[in-house]
Amino acid sequence: MKPTSAILTHSNYDADDYAYLTAKGWSDDEILARWSEEAARGNGPCRWESASARAKLAAVTGRKQKKHG
């Protein structure tokens, strides 16, 4: 699925988070609602940086893990 402009310009946009949520079956509208709720609480985007988060992302999306740091 290709992200819409509303997704790409959202303050909580993160490509990995978008890939994870769409792989889990979330619609763009559901993702936008979640990110907007998180932003309203003062939370920034999910960055999937820890080793365990990267492993979870890879397991759900089928992507190979990238090394960080």
Secondary structure, DSSP 8 states (H G I E B T S, - for coil): ----HHHHTSTT--HHHHHHHHHTT--HHHHHHHHHHHHHTT-------SHHHHHHHHHHH--------
